[in-house]
Amino acid sequence: MNLVIDIGNSSAKLAIFDSGKIVWQQKTEQLSGALITQLKARFEPVGKAIISSVAGIAEDVMQTLSAQIPFFVQLDHTTPLPVENGYGTPETLGLDRLAAAAGASFLYPGQDILVIDAGTAITLDIIDAKGRFLGGNISPGIRTRFRALNHFTRKLPLCDKTDQWPLIGQTTTEAIQSGVLNGVIFELDGMIDAVKKDFPKIITVITGGDSNFFDRKLKNAIFAQFEVTLIGLNYILEYNYNAYKK
């Protein structure tokens, strides 16, 4: 069994993989060495683990993984990958973007893929049919846009996303919701259309906390893969373990 840990800005996702499939997962805001010890005892044998973080890793977590897991990988920009990293500055590439790209490549091998991760930021990344990460773009996420309007103005209220909103707002709240939500939908549809000019057969995979919001709202077809980052981390772990065995 494999233990996969993905640490984000506000919480950590943990998953147990058995024969390539997720058999357990949990989100926590209190990742600790003690929790890892409990998981190892519960899901014996956990022989391999990988951890990825965009927010730092506590010392007791690293010590526990190193001491208790026979094969352990801490993902960084030097980690060998099952996809080719064509990014111009690999040391600055977000590990979550890299893991999601690997996961999409694992799920849809031999295809051009656009991966959209819709969270605090919205990232769009391309992996081509040869398994090469080509790069992408980053823009503010939905809640980030709402918070920016509230923070950088004197009178605009803090709003949130909704499933129904008018094209033309008749109140300030409606106007903000229309601007932010229509804006982000037009942005993503426009980017997908533009990418299709160079990659006509590209498929779009969406993940992240706001991925449900875009279901049936984009005119382009999308595939929702909520666990693509965890799947990618497990793919990277297995790739490194197989290389180690050789």
Backbone as CSV, one residue per row, in Angstrom:
resi,resn,N_x,N_y,N_z,CA_x,CA_y,CA_z,C_x,C_y,C_z
1,MET,0.833,-1.199,0.000,0.000,0.000,0.000,0.866,1.247,0.000
2,ASN,0.328,2.323,-0.600,1.051,3.585,-0.689,0.311,4.668,0.081
3,LEU,1.076,5.503,0.773,0.533,6.682,1.438,0.906,7.904,0.607
4,VAL,-0.106,8.684,0.221,0.098,9.876,-0.596,-0.397,11.086,0.191
5,ILE,0.461,12.113,0.295,0.120,13.308,1.067,0.324,14.537,0.190
6,ASP,-0.716,15.338,0.088,-0.685,16.572,-0.693,-1.034,17.726,0.237
7,ILE,-0.046,18.565,0.558,-0.252,19.671,1.484,-0.485,20.950,0.692
8,GLY,-1.658,21.556,0.911,-1.996,22.812,0.267,-1.790,23.985,1.198
9,ASN,-2.352,25.122,0.838,-2.164,26.329,1.631,-2.917,26.289,2.954
10,SER,-4.053,25.591,3.008,-4.861,25.602,4.225,-5.119,24.234,4.814
11,SER,-4.889,23.181,4.071,-5.148,21.831,4.576,-4.303,20.829,3.806
12,ALA,-4.342,19.599,4.295,-3.609,18.511,3.643,-4.572,17.395,3.266
13,LYS,-4.341,16.796,2.103,-5.104,15.636,1.684,-4.221,14.403,1.816
14,LEU,-4.764,13.358,2.414,-4.050,12.101,2.552,-4.859,11.009,1.877
15,ALA,-4.180,10.092,1.223,-4.860,8.982,0.564,-4.026,7.719,0.695
16,ILE,-4.713,6.604,0.788,-4.075,5.292,0.737,-4.433,4.653,-0.597
17,PHE,-3.407,4.251,-1.332,-3.589,3.559,-2.605,-3.250,2.082,-2.429
18,ASP,-4.090,1.242,-2.988,-3.825,-0.196,-3.005,-4.014,-0.676,-4.437
19,SER,-2.955,-1.205,-5.022,-2.984,-1.669,-6.422,-3.454,-0.576,-7.368
20,GLY,-2.987,0.652,-7.122,-3.267,1.765,-8.007,-4.602,2.449,-7.792
21,LYS,-5.381,2.019,-6.803,-6.693,2.604,-6.563,-6.759,3.213,-5.157
22,ILE,-7.484,4.327,-5.044,-7.677,4.957,-3.736,-8.660,4.134,-2.922
23,VAL,-8.225,3.669,-1.751,-9.104,2.895,-0.872,-9.499,3.684,0.367
24,TRP,-8.836,4.816,0.589,-9.172,5.674,1.736,-8.573,7.042,1.494
25,GLN,-9.302,8.077,1.922,-8.728,9.419,1.851,-9.347,10.306,2.916
26,GLN,-8.619,11.366,3.246,-9.060,12.271,4.303,-8.402,13.630,4.101
27,LYS,-9.116,14.686,4.477,-8.556,16.033,4.494,-8.376,16.446,5.946
28,THR,-7.260,17.081,6.256,-7.003,17.506,7.623,-6.266,18.838,7.641
29,GLU,-6.526,19.609,8.683,-5.780,20.846,8.903,-4.685,20.644,9.941
30,GLN,-4.590,19.426,10.495,-3.616,19.132,11.548,-2.802,17.896,11.176
31,LEU,-1.975,18.013,10.153,-1.117,16.895,9.774,0.025,16.775,10.769
32,SER,0.246,15.567,11.277,1.281,15.350,12.284,1.913,13.984,12.088
33,GLY,3.070,13.817,12.720,3.718,12.515,12.697,2.867,11.450,13.364
34,ALA,2.145,11.829,14.418,1.290,10.875,15.123,0.187,10.346,14.211
35,LEU,-0.379,11.228,13.365,-1.420,10.782,12.432,-0.857,9.797,11.426
36,ILE,0.338,10.045,10.930,0.966,9.123,9.989,1.222,7.770,10.643
37,THR,1.665,7.778,11.889,1.875,6.533,12.626,0.569,5.750,12.745
38,GLN,-0.523,6.442,13.038,-1.827,5.788,13.139,-2.251,5.178,11.806
39,LEU,-2.019,5.907,10.730,-2.398,5.398,9.412,-1.575,4.180,9.039
40,LYS,-0.295,4.212,9.338,0.562,3.068,9.015,0.091,1.820,9.752
41,ALA,-0.315,1.996,11.016,-0.806,0.848,11.777,-2.148,0.360,11.249
42,ARG,-2.976,1.287,10.820,-4.318,0.934,10.338,-4.267,0.254,8.986
43,PHE,-3.358,0.684,8.111,-3.307,0.166,6.755,-2.013,-0.614,6.513
44,GLU,-1.627,-1.413,7.464,-0.428,-2.233,7.309,-0.630,-3.236,6.177
45,PRO,0.325,-3.438,5.257,1.602,-2.733,5.263,1.609,-1.524,4.321
46,VAL,1.999,-0.376,4.825,2.271,0.791,3.989,3.777,0.818,3.760
47,GLY,4.182,0.462,2.557,5.604,0.339,2.281,6.213,1.508,1.542
48,LYS,5.344,2.353,0.924,5.843,3.480,0.138,5.016,4.721,0.461
49,ALA,5.659,5.881,0.376,4.953,7.133,0.639,5.575,8.248,-0.181
50,ILE,4.743,9.252,-0.494,5.203,10.464,-1.161,4.506,11.641,-0.523
51,ILE,5.219,12.745,-0.401,4.639,13.966,0.157,4.985,15.136,-0.751
52,SER,3.999,15.989,-0.968,4.174,17.195,-1.759,3.565,18.344,-0.983
53,SER,4.230,19.496,-0.980,3.720,20.629,-0.219,4.005,21.939,-0.929
54,VAL,3.016,22.837,-0.866,3.217,24.207,-1.334,3.323,25.157,-0.150
55,ALA,3.324,24.588,1.075,3.280,25.437,2.266,4.259,25.002,3.351
56,GLY,5.247,24.169,3.025,6.191,23.706,4.035,5.724,22.421,4.687
57,ILE,6.669,21.703,5.303,6.379,20.417,5.935,6.946,20.434,7.353
58,ALA,6.107,20.068,8.324,6.537,20.048,9.720,7.648,19.016,9.925
59,GLU,8.565,19.324,10.830,9.718,18.450,11.051,9.303,17.076,11.543
60,ASP,8.300,17.002,12.412,7.905,15.691,12.946,7.272,14.817,11.862
61,VAL,6.642,15.445,10.867,6.078,14.688,9.753,7.200,14.067,8.931
62,MET,8.208,14.850,8.621,9.336,14.338,7.846,10.074,13.244,8.604
63,GLN,10.281,13.436,9.880,10.984,12.433,10.689,10.211,11.118,10.723
64,THR,8.892,11.206,10.878,8.072,9.999,10.940,8.087,9.254,9.615
65,LEU,7.931,9.973,8.525,7.956,9.328,7.216,9.301,8.662,6.951
66,SER,10.376,9.364,7.259,11.719,8.817,7.022,11.982,7.588,7.876
67,ALA,11.470,7.593,9.099,11.759,6.503,10.035,10.849,5.292,9.835
68,GLN,9.600,5.515,9.405,8.622,4.432,9.424,8.249,3.879,8.050
69,ILE,8.546,4.629,6.996,8.159,4.170,5.658,9.408,3.703,4.914
70,PRO,9.447,2.438,4.487,10.657,1.914,3.842,11.102,2.699,2.611
71,PHE,10.160,3.124,1.774,10.515,3.895,0.582,9.711,5.179,0.595
72,PHE,10.417,6.314,0.652,9.762,7.605,0.859,10.322,8.629,-0.126
73,VAL,9.421,9.379,-0.763,9.799,10.418,-1.723,9.210,11.751,-1.265
74,GLN,10.058,12.779,-1.197,9.584,14.143,-1.008,9.674,14.826,-2.365
75,LEU,8.529,15.147,-2.934,8.512,15.713,-4.280,9.108,17.113,-4.290
76,ASP,10.051,17.351,-5.193,10.552,18.693,-5.468,10.931,18.751,-6.946
77,HIS,11.532,19.861,-7.364,11.779,20.032,-8.796,12.894,19.132,-9.327
78,THR,13.611,18.429,-8.420,14.664,17.509,-8.862,14.186,16.056,-8.920
79,THR,12.966,15.786,-8.465,12.456,14.413,-8.435,12.264,13.877,-9.854
80,PRO,12.776,12.688,-10.164,12.516,12.096,-11.482,11.011,11.926,-11.712
81,LEU,10.570,12.169,-12.949,9.138,12.193,-13.254,8.799,11.251,-14.407
82,PRO,7.563,10.744,-14.409,7.112,9.920,-15.540,6.654,10.758,-16.722
83,VAL,6.687,12.093,-16.583,6.406,13.005,-17.691,7.622,13.900,-17.883
84,GLU,7.797,14.384,-19.090,8.916,15.285,-19.368,8.530,16.711,-18.974
85,ASN,9.364,17.339,-18.173,9.073,18.696,-17.716,9.724,19.708,-18.651
86,GLY,8.903,20.356,-19.480,9.418,21.336,-20.423,9.293,22.765,-19.936
87,TYR,9.028,22.952,-18.651,8.872,24.305,-18.101,10.206,25.031,-18.110
88,GLY,10.169,26.323,-18.426,11.407,27.080,-18.530,12.121,27.278,-17.209
89,THR,11.370,27.359,-16.106,11.958,27.511,-14.768,11.383,26.419,-13.864
90,PRO,11.860,25.192,-14.011,11.274,24.068,-13.259,11.330,24.251,-11.750
91,GLU,12.317,25.006,-11.258,12.422,25.199,-9.812,11.301,26.082,-9.266
92,THR,10.594,26.811,-10.122,9.491,27.662,-9.674,8.121,27.053,-9.970
93,LEU,8.085,25.936,-10.629,6.813,25.312,-10.995,6.138,24.739,-9.756
94,GLY,4.879,25.103,-9.528,4.139,24.585,-8.389,4.030,23.070,-8.447
95,LEU,4.319,22.431,-7.318,4.305,20.971,-7.291,2.903,20.422,-7.506
96,ASP,1.886,21.187,-7.103,0.514,20.747,-7.339,0.204,20.721,-8.837
97,ARG,0.728,21.698,-9.580,0.530,21.709,-11.032,1.219,20.505,-11.668
98,LEU,2.419,20.214,-11.211,3.190,19.097,-11.757,2.502,17.766,-11.469
99,ALA,2.020,17.604,-10.246,1.347,16.355,-9.876,0.052,16.179,-10.656
100,ALA,-0.709,17.255,-10.819,-1.953,17.159,-11.593,-1.672,16.792,-13.042
101,ALA,-0.605,17.344,-13.597,-0.225,17.009,-14.972,0.141,15.529,-15.085
102,ALA,0.880,15.033,-14.109,1.246,13.615,-14.120,0.005,12.739,-14.001
103,GLY,-0.932,13.146,-13.134,-2.161,12.376,-12.970,-2.995,12.336,-14.229
104,ALA,-3.109,13.475,-14.914,-3.867,13.517,-16.154,-3.215,12.648,-17.226
105,SER,-1.882,12.685,-17.280,-1.155,11.865,-18.247,-1.363,10.378,-17.967
106,PHE,-1.433,10.024,-16.687,-1.683,8.625,-16.305,-3.085,8.192,-16.712
107,LEU,-4.071,9.060,-16.493,-5.463,8.711,-16.780,-5.772,8.707,-18.272
108,TYR,-5.099,9.592,-19.024,-5.386,9.731,-20.452,-4.089,9.653,-21.256
109,PRO,-3.438,8.490,-21.257,-2.151,8.368,-21.953,-2.304,8.544,-23.459
110,GLY,-1.270,9.161,-24.053,-1.259,9.316,-25.498,-2.214,10.365,-26.027
111,GLN,-2.683,11.277,-25.149,-3.598,12.320,-25.586,-3.071,13.696,-25.177
112,ASP,-3.418,14.707,-25.968,-3.170,16.078,-25.563,-4.192,16.445,-24.493
113,ILE,-3.717,17.037,-23.394,-4.600,17.295,-22.253,-4.400,18.720,-21.758
114,LEU,-5.519,19.393,-21.482,-5.507,20.672,-20.793,-6.041,20.418,-19.388
115,VAL,-5.206,20.692,-18.386,-5.608,20.481,-16.998,-5.931,21.831,-16.368
116,ILE,-7.165,21.949,-15.865,-7.588,23.155,-15.157,-7.740,22.810,-13.683
117,ASP,-7.012,23.538,-12.844,-7.132,23.369,-11.395,-7.763,24.645,-10.848
118,ALA,-9.015,24.530,-10.413,-9.787,25.696,-10.000,-9.861,25.770,-8.483
119,GLY,-9.010,26.595,-7.898,-8.988,26.776,-6.465,-8.723,28.223,-6.122
120,THR,-7.845,28.460,-5.143,-7.462,29.824,-4.782,-6.938,30.569,-6.004
121,ALA,-6.142,29.865,-6.796,-5.761,30.323,-8.135,-6.348,29.354,-9.144
122,ILE,-6.501,29.815,-10.367,-6.922,28.934,-11.455,-5.722,28.732,-12.366
123,THR,-5.276,27.489,-12.471,-4.148,27.184,-13.340,-4.633,26.363,-14.524
124,LEU,-4.059,26.635,-15.676,-4.324,25.869,-16.886,-2.980,25.394,-17.419
125,ASP,-2.832,24.099,-17.570,-1.563,23.531,-18.022,-1.801,22.512,-19.120
126,ILE,-0.841,22.419,-20.033,-0.951,21.512,-21.169,0.086,20.406,-21.071
127,ILE,-0.363,19.186,-21.259,0.506,18.010,-21.402,0.199,17.436,-22.787
128,ASP,1.214,17.293,-23.609,0.921,16.815,-24.959,0.874,15.300,-25.017
129,ALA,0.527,14.781,-26.189,0.316,13.347,-26.354,1.584,12.534,-26.116
130,LYS,2.749,13.173,-26.159,4.010,12.481,-25.901,4.391,12.526,-24.423
131,GLY,3.515,13.048,-23.579,3.789,13.097,-22.143,4.718,14.219,-21.751
132,ARG,4.675,15.342,-22.464,5.534,16.485,-22.156,4.702,17.601,-21.521
133,PHE,5.130,18.060,-20.364,4.497,19.203,-19.716,5.006,20.466,-20.408
134,LEU,4.100,21.203,-21.057,4.504,22.339,-21.882,4.406,23.677,-21.161
135,GLY,3.658,23.731,-20.073,3.458,24.990,-19.353,1.993,25.384,-19.364
136,GLY,1.708,26.605,-18.921,0.322,27.032,-18.859,0.198,28.455,-18.364
137,ASN,-0.891,28.729,-17.660,-1.059,30.069,-17.111,-1.733,30.010,-15.744
138,ILE,-1.655,31.126,-15.035,-2.190,31.234,-13.684,-2.997,32.518,-13.591
139,SER,-4.203,32.420,-13.050,-5.017,33.610,-12.817,-5.729,33.466,-11.474
140,PRO,-6.317,34.553,-10.944,-6.984,34.460,-9.640,-8.204,33.540,-9.684
141,GLY,-8.416,32.799,-8.598,-9.596,31.958,-8.491,-10.838,32.770,-8.183
142,ILE,-11.967,32.100,-8.134,-13.248,32.792,-7.949,-13.270,33.570,-6.638
143,ARG,-12.976,32.911,-5.521,-13.026,33.595,-4.235,-11.959,34.685,-4.144
144,THR,-10.825,34.454,-4.761,-9.772,35.470,-4.774,-10.251,36.728,-5.490
145,ARG,-10.999,36.573,-6.558,-11.528,37.726,-7.291,-12.553,38.494,-6.442
146,PHE,-13.429,37.748,-5.778,-14.399,38.414,-4.904,-13.690,39.167,-3.773
147,ARG,-12.699,38.531,-3.168,-11.987,39.165,-2.047,-11.203,40.383,-2.511
148,ALA,-10.635,40.325,-3.708,-9.863,41.460,-4.222,-10.752,42.682,-4.418
149,LEU,-11.959,42.487,-4.952,-12.873,43.613,-5.146,-13.257,44.239,-3.805
150,ASN,-13.484,43.397,-2.814,-13.836,43.906,-1.494,-12.666,44.596,-0.815
151,HIS,-11.483,44.024,-0.954,-10.309,44.531,-0.239,-9.778,45.827,-0.837
152,PHE,-9.795,45.940,-2.150,-9.148,47.076,-2.800,-10.114,48.210,-3.151
153,THR,-11.337,48.113,-2.685,-12.292,49.209,-2.867,-12.861,49.602,-1.509
154,ARG,-13.462,50.775,-1.442,-13.980,51.262,-0.161,-15.392,50.765,0.137
155,LYS,-16.214,50.549,-0.896,-17.619,50.294,-0.640,-18.161,48.984,-1.194
156,LEU,-17.394,48.284,-2.036,-17.934,47.061,-2.626,-17.979,45.950,-1.588
157,PRO,-19.118,45.250,-1.470,-19.257,44.190,-0.459,-18.515,42.923,-0.867
158,LEU,-18.248,42.070,0.114,-17.663,40.761,-0.161,-18.776,39.816,-0.573
159,CYS,-18.692,39.285,-1.754,-19.715,38.385,-2.290,-19.149,36.982,-2.440
160,ASP,-20.011,36.048,-2.794,-19.593,34.658,-2.994,-20.283,34.125,-4.239
161,LYS,-19.806,32.989,-4.714,-20.380,32.414,-5.919,-21.777,31.873,-5.631
162,THR,-22.567,31.794,-6.663,-23.930,31.288,-6.603,-24.197,30.511,-7.877
163,ASP,-25.176,29.636,-7.857,-25.472,28.840,-9.042,-26.312,29.593,-10.070
164,GLN,-26.962,30.658,-9.646,-27.777,31.430,-10.569,-27.491,32.912,-10.367
165,TRP,-27.267,33.593,-11.477,-27.004,35.024,-11.417,-27.388,35.633,-12.772
166,PRO,-27.699,36.925,-12.778,-28.121,37.548,-14.041,-26.922,37.935,-14.894
167,LEU,-27.181,38.079,-16.175,-26.139,38.584,-17.059,-25.864,40.057,-16.755
168,ILE,-26.927,40.793,-16.483,-26.818,42.213,-16.150,-27.327,42.394,-14.720
169,GLY,-26.437,42.720,-13.792,-26.837,42.870,-12.406,-27.651,44.135,-12.171
170,GLN,-28.693,44.021,-11.344,-29.524,45.168,-11.010,-29.296,45.651,-9.575
171,THR,-28.408,44.977,-8.873,-27.934,45.424,-7.565,-26.423,45.323,-7.589
172,THR,-25.757,45.929,-6.604,-24.295,45.854,-6.573,-23.826,44.420,-6.401
173,THR,-24.508,43.664,-5.537,-24.132,42.258,-5.353,-24.280,41.493,-6.657
174,GLU,-25.404,41.673,-7.350,-25.605,40.985,-8.622,-24.569,41.416,-9.651
175,ALA,-24.212,42.690,-9.648,-23.231,43.183,-10.612,-21.864,42.556,-10.372
176,ILE,-21.492,42.410,-9.097,-20.211,41.776,-8.773,-20.236,40.305,-9.165
177,GLN,-21.318,39.622,-8.810,-21.421,38.208,-9.158,-21.412,38.009,-10.664
178,SER,-22.117,38.853,-11.387,-22.126,38.744,-12.837,-20.737,38.977,-13.405
179,GLY,-20.056,40.010,-12.912,-18.726,40.315,-13.430,-17.722,39.216,-13.166
180,VAL,-17.711,38.717,-11.928,-16.728,37.698,-11.563,-17.059,36.355,-12.208
181,LEU,-18.299,35.907,-12.074,-18.647,34.556,-12.525,-18.714,34.461,-14.049
182,ASN,-19.355,35.446,-14.687,-19.332,35.429,-16.156,-17.908,35.605,-16.673
183,GLY,-17.142,36.459,-15.986,-15.775,36.700,-16.423,-14.921,35.444,-16.403
184,VAL,-15.027,34.667,-15.325,-14.184,33.478,-15.224,-14.645,32.393,-16.197
185,ILE,-15.947,32.300,-16.442,-16.447,31.322,-17.406,-16.015,31.699,-18.822
186,PHE,-16.166,32.973,-19.179,-15.724,33.410,-20.510,-14.218,33.211,-20.667
187,GLU,-13.483,33.456,-19.587,-12.028,33.286,-19.627,-11.654,31.841,-19.938
188,LEU,-12.264,30.901,-19.210,-11.901,29.496,-19.409,-12.357,28.990,-20.766
189,ASP,-13.580,29.318,-21.151,-14.035,28.895,-22.482,-13.151,29.500,-23.573
190,GLY,-12.772,30.761,-23.403,-11.909,31.401,-24.385,-10.538,30.742,-24.470
191,MET,-9.980,30.369,-23.319,-8.680,29.702,-23.324,-8.770,28.322,-23.958
192,ILE,-9.830,27.590,-23.641,-9.991,26.261,-24.243,-10.102,26.381,-25.757
193,ASP,-10.892,27.345,-26.231,-11.029,27.551,-27.682,-9.689,27.911,-28.313
194,ALA,-8.916,28.769,-27.639,-7.630,29.185,-28.196,-6.648,28.015,-28.257
195,VAL,-6.628,27.193,-27.194,-5.720,26.042,-27.166,-6.081,25.034,-28.254
196,LYS,-7.376,24.884,-28.517,-7.819,23.914,-29.523,-7.316,24.256,-30.926
197,LYS,-6.951,25.496,-31.158,-6.421,25.867,-32.471,-5.081,25.180,-32.735
198,ASP,-4.295,24.981,-31.673,-3.008,24.290,-31.811,-3.107,22.804,-31.493
199,PHE,-4.093,22.437,-30.679,-4.277,21.036,-30.290,-5.745,20.664,-30.517
200,PRO,-6.120,20.378,-31.749,-7.540,20.178,-32.083,-8.218,19.038,-31.311
201,LYS,-7.456,18.021,-30.929,-8.047,16.863,-30.258,-7.841,16.898,-28.742
202,ILE,-7.464,18.044,-28.208,-7.159,18.126,-26.788,-8.417,17.877,-25.941
203,ILE,-8.231,17.202,-24.814,-9.322,17.005,-23.866,-9.045,17.881,-22.646
204,THR,-10.103,18.292,-21.975,-9.975,19.179,-20.829,-10.355,18.443,-19.557
205,VAL,-9.437,18.445,-18.592,-9.659,17.825,-17.289,-9.684,18.931,-16.243
206,ILE,-10.702,18.943,-15.401,-10.817,19.977,-14.380,-10.810,19.354,-12.990
207,THR,-10.111,20.007,-12.086,-10.018,19.536,-10.708,-9.989,20.760,-9.798
208,GLY,-9.884,20.541,-8.506,-9.810,21.649,-7.560,-11.135,21.912,-6.863
209,GLY,-11.077,22.766,-5.842,-12.230,22.998,-4.994,-13.436,23.596,-5.689
210,ASP,-13.222,24.348,-6.760,-14.335,24.971,-7.479,-14.706,24.224,-8.752
211,SER,-14.180,23.020,-8.928,-14.437,22.304,-10.183,-15.917,21.995,-10.375
212,ASN,-16.648,21.727,-9.272,-18.081,21.448,-9.396,-18.842,22.629,-9.978
213,PHE,-18.375,23.826,-9.669,-19.065,25.027,-10.140,-19.125,25.084,-11.661
214,PHE,-18.082,24.602,-12.329,-18.000,24.739,-13.784,-18.739,23.639,-14.537
215,ASP,-19.214,22.618,-13.826,-19.939,21.543,-14.479,-21.195,22.106,-15.142
216,ARG,-21.310,21.918,-16.443,-22.447,22.350,-17.259,-22.517,23.872,-17.450
217,LYS,-21.525,24.590,-16.959,-21.518,26.035,-17.179,-20.593,26.428,-18.326
218,LEU,-19.582,25.612,-18.593,-18.705,25.866,-19.728,-19.326,25.264,-20.980
219,LYS,-19.190,25.955,-22.100,-19.744,25.411,-23.345,-18.880,24.272,-23.877
220,ASN,-17.601,24.267,-23.485,-16.713,23.186,-23.894,-16.891,21.978,-22.970
221,ALA,-16.742,20.793,-23.530,-16.844,19.571,-22.736,-15.641,19.445,-21.812
222,ILE,-15.893,19.041,-20.582,-14.827,18.858,-19.604,-14.998,17.520,-18.902
223,PHE,-13.888,16.990,-18.375,-13.914,15.778,-17.569,-13.504,16.163,-16.148
224,ALA,-14.403,15.980,-15.195,-14.090,16.291,-13.801,-13.317,15.121,-13.194
225,GLN,-12.126,15.388,-12.697,-11.283,14.376,-12.056,-10.799,14.968,-10.734
226,PHE,-11.601,14.767,-9.683,-11.338,15.460,-8.431,-10.040,15.010,-7.764
227,GLU,-9.608,13.792,-8.022,-8.430,13.266,-7.340,-7.216,13.190,-8.249
228,VAL,-7.199,13.996,-9.303,-6.122,13.861,-10.291,-4.759,14.163,-9.676
229,THR,-4.681,15.078,-8.709,-3.390,15.394,-8.089,-2.891,14.224,-7.250
230,LEU,-3.772,13.609,-6.478,-3.386,12.433,-5.692,-2.965,11.292,-6.612
231,ILE,-3.706,11.097,-7.694,-3.354,10.048,-8.657,-1.987,10.325,-9.263
232,GLY,-1.716,11.591,-9.564,-0.417,11.949,-10.120,0.711,11.708,-9.139
233,LEU,0.508,12.031,-7.880,1.541,11.779,-6.866,1.812,10.287,-6.731
234,ASN,0.770,9.474,-6.766,0.978,8.027,-6.689,1.724,7.511,-7.920
235,TYR,1.427,8.074,-9.067,2.119,7.721,-10.315,3.603,8.058,-10.212
236,ILE,3.918,9.235,-9.678,5.318,9.640,-9.492,6.014,8.730,-8.483
237,LEU,5.319,8.371,-7.420,5.882,7.470,-6.414,6.226,6.119,-7.031
238,GLU,5.309,5.541,-7.779,5.557,4.235,-8.385,6.682,4.308,-9.410
239,TYR,6.738,5.403,-10.146,7.809,5.587,-11.132,9.175,5.588,-10.450
240,ASN,9.286,6.289,-9.331,10.555,6.337,-8.617,10.876,5.015,-7.946
241,TYR,9.873,4.323,-7.463,10.114,3.023,-6.816,10.596,1.996,-7.845
242,ASN,9.992,2.000,-9.016,10.409,1.065,-10.065,11.834,1.349,-10.511
243,ALA,12.205,2.633,-10.580,13.580,2.973,-10.931,14.549,2.557,-9.830
244,TYR,14.128,2.684,-8.584,14.954,2.283,-7.430,15.213,0.774,-7.444
245,LYS,14.190,0.003,-7.785,14.344,-1.463,-7.786,15.336,-1.930,-8.837
246,LYS,15.463,-1.143,-9.926,16.398,-1.526,-10.981,17.839,-1.286,-10.567
